[in-house]
Amino acid sequence: RACDRVRGTRAMDDGRWRAILGSSIIAWHASTAANMVVCMNEEGHVFRISPDELASGGFTTETALRMIRPKGLRGPIRAITLPDGRFAAAANGAEGSVVWVVNAIQREDRVFRSPRPIEADPLPLGDGLVLPLAGRLKYVNIQSGAYGYQDYEAPFVKGKGAPPRWMHLAALSKSEFVALDSQGNLRRIQLRAGGGRRYLAMAAEQKLDHPPGYGFAVHRGRVILADNAGKLNVLNSSTLQPASTETAGGNV
């Protein structure tokens, strides 16, 4: 945890001083090339900490970078560490969502905006990110900044309750992943190209009778999840059909 005392800016909605006590670290990376640890806290502030500072302990008050936050922040900031050490942070606001990809060592960043809220953590896939936006999945290239693929739009019948929310995404390869929504729909989605276009398409689907309220794991060609009926389910990642089921004998 960290303590940070900062002067407010326009991006932070006011100009008053404020103290942030016990702000949790939500993403971090140890850079051997730069010989420092870089971390982001739940306020969207990025800190760079040297080995000497780690050894001496205490508090740090110097913020290296601050996330470009949407106006009227709604809900917590979420962040992941990408395979190359960059951070991808996401937040929702009054006018939609902002996803911020930053190299905190070189102070390089890229910003993606959408009028739709983001519902789960972004997923690193190939050269880009899959953004689980309300009602659709969007793929963005974080190298070029391009939106090169047509979105996958989740099926939904209007007038039959609220649309499902994306709960969790996990990669199967550099071009396909599995996505779970709040109604227990588990889908294998692929990046495809053909007919002069590139797009996200569903390759397989499974409706779970007792969907979990949290994520799942992918391991050696299997999707592994514990449902709310106390069962551990192992699914074939290609077909999403059950391979085996174990009863846990209680809540999982």
Salt bridges, closest charged atoms under 4 A:
ASP4 OD2 - HIS45 ND1 2.70
ASP14 OD2 - ARG16 NH2 3.32
GLU43 OE1 - ARG18 NH2 3.39
GLU43 OE1 - ARG69 NH1 3.60
ASP84 OD2 - ARG86 NE 2.84
GLU119 OE2 - ARG165 NH1 3.80
ASP121 OD1 - ARG78 NH1 2.95
ASP151 OD2 - ARG136 NH1 3.11
ASP151 OD2 - LYS138 NZ 3.12
GLU153 OE2 - ARG136 NH2 3.48
GLU176 OE1 - ARG188 NH1 2.66
ASP181 OD2 - ARG187 NH1 3.36
GLU205 OE2 - ARG187 NE 3.31
